[in-house]
Amino acid sequence: MPLFEVTENDKRIYETELKDFLPDRILDIHTHVWLDSLTVPPPADEALRTVVWPSLVAKDDSIEDLQETYRLLFPGKEVSALMFTSAVHSVESGRANNEYVARASRKTGWPALYYSHPTQSADEVERMIRAGGFLGIKSYLSLAPSYLPEAEIRVFDFFPKHQLKRMDEMGAIVMLHIPRNGRLKDPVNLEQILEIKREFPNVRLIIAHVGRAYTVGDVGNAFTDYLNRAPDLMYDFSANCCEYAITEVIRNAGPKHVMYGTDMPILRMRTHRIEENGTYINLVPPGLYGDPAQDRHLREVSPQEAGSITFFVYEELLAFKRACQTLGMTADDVADMMYNNAAALIEGARRSLYGA
């Protein structure tokens, strides 16, 4: 039984719209790998600081499932990934899945990041990185101290400076999912991104999801008034279908500083994303992801409309393709953003950490 169904409509979209546009080699810079059997559930009283809908797509994502996902979605392409785990609540809760990702990395040769916790010392984080052969760290706003309201969380609440200083000394990758309701345009986020680049210039910093700019209004003056002061920043457009945001990051940062990512397994989701009243809505087939009332970003469509809905990852890549056409990107530019930029970043981190 296949991991998921690929319909005739999906095949048509891939064959007519994406196959020839995409390079032969693809490197997904942002994907999650974990096993449900190794996952420790959060405490019952833990405040929810995430949206619900991503958890409805898959209960876990083994390395075998990830490889099969790429085989089903991208026939004829050679796809690899930079991996990290998910569902971390404490240092101990993340231990088993961090170790699983390290084993998956050794098995496949694909690079990986350690999922850090802000309570860890710099020495402990470095020890875990080197023990697992990781190339840097990933963390998440939900790991900030519990007394902080979600809207008040800052970058340094889950990436403390003692950890960033060590990543700077190591020349490691830091995958940053910025917090706060203002997303990319939030001035606190922007000032703290620039602060990281000033104080820790050797950190290989990736701004995930184009700074969570999932709608036109999320971009603001981020590129023109702030991030142009940090021209060596790298961005991924994982889980982002906002053509405007993708266009603006390529236009302002340049095609050498933008990277493809998926946030798998989330992008296996069947959805057509729209913008409405300044937020995003995931239109989904009826019954596929449970009661849509559980998340304000979900809305079911009619059974007739459901037949035209394809994978989230294809929606993302179609938005990327339109952005590239608008900006006159060449096939070489596309290859850079889909593979070469990520490969160079990863190789640079590998040499810096391990000398090979």
C-alpha positions as CSV (number, residue, x, y, z in Angstrom):
1,M,0.0,0.0,0.0
2,P,1.5,3.4,-1.0
3,L,2.3,5.9,1.7
4,F,-0.2,8.3,0.1
5,E,-2.2,8.5,-3.2
6,V,-0.8,10.4,-6.1
7,T,-3.8,11.2,-8.3
8,E,-4.0,11.8,-12.1
9,N,-4.4,15.5,-11.4
10,D,-1.2,15.5,-9.2
11,K,0.7,13.7,-12.0
12,R,-0.6,16.2,-14.6
13,I,0.6,19.2,-12.5
14,Y,4.0,17.6,-11.9
15,E,4.5,16.6,-15.6
16,T,3.3,19.8,-17.2
17,E,4.2,22.5,-14.7
18,L,7.1,21.3,-12.5
19,K,9.2,18.5,-13.9
20,D,11.0,20.5,-16.6
21,F,11.2,23.6,-14.4
22,L,13.0,21.8,-11.6
23,P,16.6,20.7,-11.7
24,D,17.6,17.1,-11.7
25,R,19.1,17.4,-8.1
26,I,17.0,18.9,-5.3
27,L,18.1,19.6,-1.7
28,D,15.3,20.2,0.8
29,I,16.9,22.4,3.5
30,H,14.1,22.1,6.0
31,T,12.5,18.8,6.9
32,H,11.4,17.0,10.1
33,V,12.2,13.3,10.8
34,W,10.9,11.6,14.0
35,L,9.2,8.4,15.2
36,D,5.9,8.5,17.1
37,S,7.1,5.6,19.2
38,L,10.0,7.7,20.5
39,T,8.0,10.8,21.1
40,V,7.2,12.0,24.6
41,P,3.9,13.8,24.9
42,P,3.9,17.3,26.4
43,P,2.6,17.8,29.9
44,A,-1.1,18.1,30.1
45,D,-1.0,21.6,31.4
46,E,1.5,22.9,28.8
47,A,0.2,26.0,27.0
48,L,-0.4,25.5,23.3
49,R,1.9,27.8,21.4
50,T,1.4,26.3,17.9
51,V,-1.3,25.9,15.3
52,V,-3.0,22.5,15.2
53,W,-3.2,21.8,11.5
54,P,0.4,20.6,10.9
55,S,-0.1,17.8,13.4
56,L,-3.0,16.4,11.3
57,V,-1.0,15.5,8.3
58,A,1.1,12.6,9.7
59,K,1.8,11.2,13.1
60,D,5.5,10.9,12.4
61,D,8.0,10.9,9.5
62,S,10.5,8.1,9.5
63,I,13.5,8.4,7.2
64,E,12.0,5.6,5.1
65,D,8.8,7.6,4.8
66,L,10.6,10.7,3.8
67,Q,12.6,8.9,1.1
68,E,9.3,7.4,-0.2
69,T,7.7,10.8,-0.1
70,Y,10.3,12.2,-2.4
71,R,10.1,9.2,-4.7
72,L,6.4,9.6,-5.1
73,L,6.3,13.4,-5.5
74,F,9.4,13.9,-7.6
75,P,9.8,11.0,-10.1
76,G,13.0,11.3,-12.1
77,K,14.7,13.7,-9.6
78,E,17.5,13.0,-7.1
79,V,16.2,14.5,-3.8
80,S,18.0,14.8,-0.4
81,A,17.4,16.8,2.7
82,L,18.8,18.6,5.8
83,M,16.9,16.9,8.6
84,F,16.0,17.6,12.2
85,T,13.4,16.2,14.6
86,S,10.2,17.5,15.9
87,A,7.9,17.4,19.0
88,V,10.6,18.4,21.5
89,H,9.3,19.7,24.9
90,S,12.3,19.2,27.1
91,V,15.9,18.1,26.8
92,E,15.0,14.6,27.8
93,S,11.9,14.4,25.6
94,G,14.0,15.2,22.5
95,R,16.8,12.8,23.3
96,A,15.5,9.7,21.6
97,N,14.4,11.4,18.4
98,N,17.6,13.5,18.2
99,E,19.5,10.2,18.3
100,Y,17.1,8.7,15.7
101,V,17.9,11.6,13.3
102,A,21.6,11.1,13.9
103,R,21.2,7.4,12.9
104,A,19.2,8.4,9.9
105,S,21.9,10.8,8.9
106,R,24.6,8.1,9.2
107,K,22.4,5.7,7.2
108,T,21.6,8.0,4.3
109,G,24.6,10.4,4.3
110,W,22.1,13.3,4.5
111,P,23.0,16.1,6.9
112,A,21.2,16.9,10.1
113,L,20.7,19.5,12.8
114,Y,20.4,19.0,16.5
115,Y,17.1,20.1,18.1
116,S,18.4,22.2,21.0
117,H,16.6,23.3,24.2
118,P,17.3,26.8,25.7
119,T,18.1,25.4,29.1
120,Q,21.2,23.5,27.7
121,S,24.7,24.9,28.3
122,A,26.9,25.7,25.3
123,D,29.1,22.8,26.3
124,E,26.2,20.4,26.3
125,V,24.9,21.5,22.9
126,E,28.3,21.2,21.3
127,R,28.8,17.8,22.9
128,M,25.5,16.6,21.5
129,I,26.3,18.1,18.0
130,R,29.6,16.4,17.8
131,A,28.4,13.1,19.2
132,G,25.6,12.9,16.6
133,G,27.6,14.4,13.7
134,F,25.1,17.3,13.4
135,L,25.9,20.5,11.6
136,G,24.2,23.0,13.9
137,I,20.9,23.6,15.7
138,K,17.2,24.0,15.3
139,S,14.8,25.1,18.1
140,Y,11.3,26.5,18.4
141,L,9.5,29.3,20.2
142,S,7.4,26.8,22.2
143,L,10.5,26.0,24.2
144,A,10.7,29.5,25.6
145,P,10.0,29.8,29.3
146,S,6.4,29.0,30.1
147,Y,5.7,32.2,31.9
148,L,6.1,34.2,28.7
149,P,2.9,34.8,26.7
150,E,3.3,33.5,23.1
151,A,3.0,37.1,21.7
152,E,5.9,38.2,23.8
153,I,8.5,35.5,23.0
154,R,11.7,36.7,21.5
155,V,14.4,34.9,19.6
156,F,16.8,34.8,22.5
157,D,14.2,33.1,24.7
158,F,14.7,29.9,22.8
159,F,18.1,30.5,21.2
160,P,20.0,32.0,24.2
161,K,23.2,33.9,23.4
162,H,25.5,31.5,25.1
163,Q,24.4,28.8,22.6
164,L,24.7,31.3,19.6
165,K,28.2,32.3,20.7
166,R,29.3,28.6,20.6
167,M,27.6,28.2,17.2
168,D,29.6,31.2,16.0
169,E,32.8,29.7,17.3
170,M,32.0,26.5,15.5
171,G,30.7,28.1,12.2
172,A,27.5,26.0,12.6
173,I,24.1,26.3,11.0
174,V,21.2,27.9,13.0
175,M,17.7,27.3,11.6
176,L,15.6,30.2,12.9
177,H,11.8,30.0,13.0
178,I,11.0,33.5,14.2
179,P,8.3,34.1,16.8
180,R,5.8,36.9,17.4
181,N,2.5,37.8,15.7
182,G,4.1,40.4,13.5
183,R,6.1,37.6,11.8
184,L,8.7,39.0,9.3
185,K,7.7,42.6,9.7
186,D,7.9,42.6,13.5
187,P,10.6,45.1,14.5
188,V,11.7,43.1,17.5
189,N,12.4,40.1,15.3
190,L,14.2,42.2,12.7
191,E,16.4,43.9,15.3
192,Q,17.3,40.6,16.9
193,I,18.2,39.0,13.5
194,L,20.5,41.9,12.9
195,E,21.9,41.5,16.5
196,I,22.7,37.9,15.8
197,K,24.6,38.9,12.6
198,R,26.5,41.6,14.4
199,E,27.5,39.6,17.5
200,F,27.8,36.2,15.9
201,P,28.9,36.8,12.3
202,N,30.2,33.2,11.7
203,V,26.8,31.7,12.5
204,R,25.3,30.3,9.3
205,L,21.8,31.7,9.9
206,I,18.8,30.6,8.0
207,I,15.6,32.5,8.2
208,A,13.0,29.8,7.9
209,H,9.7,30.1,5.9
210,V,10.8,33.6,4.6
211,G,10.3,34.7,8.2
212,R,6.8,33.2,8.3
213,A,5.6,35.8,5.8
214,Y,2.7,33.7,4.6
215,T,0.6,36.7,3.4
216,V,1.4,39.9,1.6
217,G,1.0,41.9,4.8
218,D,3.6,39.9,6.7
219,V,6.5,41.3,4.6
220,G,6.3,45.0,5.5
221,N,9.6,46.9,5.2
222,A,11.7,44.0,6.4
223,F,13.9,43.8,3.3
224,T,14.2,47.4,2.4
225,D,14.8,48.9,5.9
226,Y,16.4,46.1,7.9
227,L,17.6,42.9,6.3
228,N,19.5,44.7,3.6
229,R,22.0,45.4,6.3
230,A,22.8,41.7,6.6
231,P,23.5,40.7,3.0
232,D,24.9,37.3,3.9
233,L,21.7,36.0,5.5
234,M,20.2,32.8,4.0
235,Y,16.4,32.2,3.7
236,D,14.3,29.2,3.0
237,F,10.8,29.4,1.6
238,S,9.6,26.1,3.2
239,A,5.8,25.8,3.7
240,N,5.3,29.1,2.0
241,C,2.9,29.6,-0.9
242,C,2.9,33.4,-0.8
243,E,4.1,34.4,-4.2
244,Y,4.7,38.0,-3.1
245,A,6.9,37.0,-0.2
246,I,9.0,34.6,-2.3
247,T,9.3,37.2,-5.1
248,E,10.5,39.8,-2.6
249,V,13.0,37.6,-0.9
250,I,14.6,36.7,-4.2
251,R,14.5,40.3,-5.5
252,N,16.1,41.7,-2.3
253,A,18.4,38.9,-1.1
254,G,19.3,37.6,-4.5
255,P,19.1,34.0,-5.8
256,K,22.3,33.0,-4.1
257,H,20.7,33.5,-0.7
258,V,17.4,31.7,-1.1
259,M,16.9,27.9,-0.6
260,Y,14.1,25.5,-1.2
261,G,12.6,23.7,1.8
262,T,9.4,21.8,2.6
263,D,8.8,21.3,6.3
264,M,7.9,17.7,5.5
265,P,5.9,15.8,6.3
266,I,3.5,18.9,6.5
267,L,3.8,19.5,2.7
268,R,2.3,16.1,2.0
269,M,-0.9,17.8,2.9
270,R,-3.6,18.3,0.3
271,T,-4.4,22.0,0.4
272,H,-5.0,25.1,-1.7
273,R,-3.9,28.1,0.4
274,I,-5.6,31.4,0.1
275,E,-5.2,34.8,1.9
276,E,-8.2,36.2,3.7
277,N,-8.5,39.2,6.1
278,G,-4.7,39.3,6.5
279,T,-4.2,35.6,7.4
280,Y,-3.9,32.4,5.5
281,I,-6.6,29.7,5.1
282,N,-5.8,26.1,4.1
283,L,-8.6,24.9,1.9
284,V,-8.8,21.1,2.3
285,P,-10.9,18.2,1.1
286,P,-13.9,17.3,3.3
287,G,-13.2,14.8,6.1
288,L,-9.5,14.4,5.3
289,Y,-8.1,16.2,8.4
290,G,-10.9,15.9,10.9
291,D,-13.1,18.7,12.1
292,P,-11.9,22.0,10.5
293,A,-13.3,23.9,13.6
294,Q,-10.2,22.7,15.5
295,D,-8.0,25.3,13.7
296,R,-8.9,28.7,12.3
297,H,-6.6,28.2,9.4
298,L,-8.6,25.2,8.1
299,R,-11.6,25.3,5.8
300,E,-13.2,22.4,4.0
301,V,-14.3,22.7,0.3
302,S,-17.0,20.9,-1.5
303,P,-16.4,17.3,-2.8
304,Q,-16.4,18.6,-6.3
305,E,-13.7,21.2,-5.6
306,A,-11.7,18.7,-3.6
307,G,-10.7,16.9,-6.8
308,S,-8.7,19.9,-8.0
309,I,-6.7,20.2,-4.8
310,T,-3.1,18.9,-5.0
311,F,-0.2,18.7,-2.6
312,F,1.0,21.6,-0.5
313,V,4.5,21.1,-1.9
314,Y,3.3,21.5,-5.5
315,E,1.4,24.7,-4.5
316,E,4.6,26.0,-2.9
317,L,6.7,25.2,-6.0
318,L,4.1,26.7,-8.4
319,A,4.3,30.0,-6.4
320,F,8.1,29.8,-6.6
321,K,7.9,29.2,-10.3
322,R,5.7,32.3,-10.8
323,A,8.1,34.4,-8.7
324,C,11.0,33.2,-10.8
325,Q,9.2,34.1,-14.0
326,T,8.3,37.5,-12.7
327,L,12.0,38.2,-11.9
328,G,13.4,36.6,-15.0
329,M,15.3,33.9,-13.1
330,T,17.4,31.6,-15.3
331,A,17.6,27.8,-15.1
332,D,21.0,28.3,-13.3
333,D,19.3,30.6,-10.7
334,V,16.6,27.9,-10.1
335,A,19.3,25.2,-9.7
336,D,21.0,27.5,-7.1
337,M,17.9,27.9,-5.1
338,M,16.8,24.3,-5.4
339,Y,20.1,22.7,-4.7
340,N,23.5,24.5,-5.0
341,N,23.0,27.2,-2.3
342,A,22.0,24.6,0.3
343,A,24.8,22.2,-0.8
344,A,27.4,25.0,-0.4
345,L,26.0,26.0,3.0
346,I,26.1,22.4,4.3
347,E,29.6,21.8,3.0
348,G,30.8,25.0,4.6
349,A,29.4,24.0,7.9
350,R,30.8,20.4,7.6
351,R,34.3,21.7,6.9
352,S,34.1,24.2,9.8
353,L,32.9,21.7,12.3
354,Y,34.7,18.5,11.2
355,G,37.5,19.7,8.8
356,A,36.3,17.4,6.0
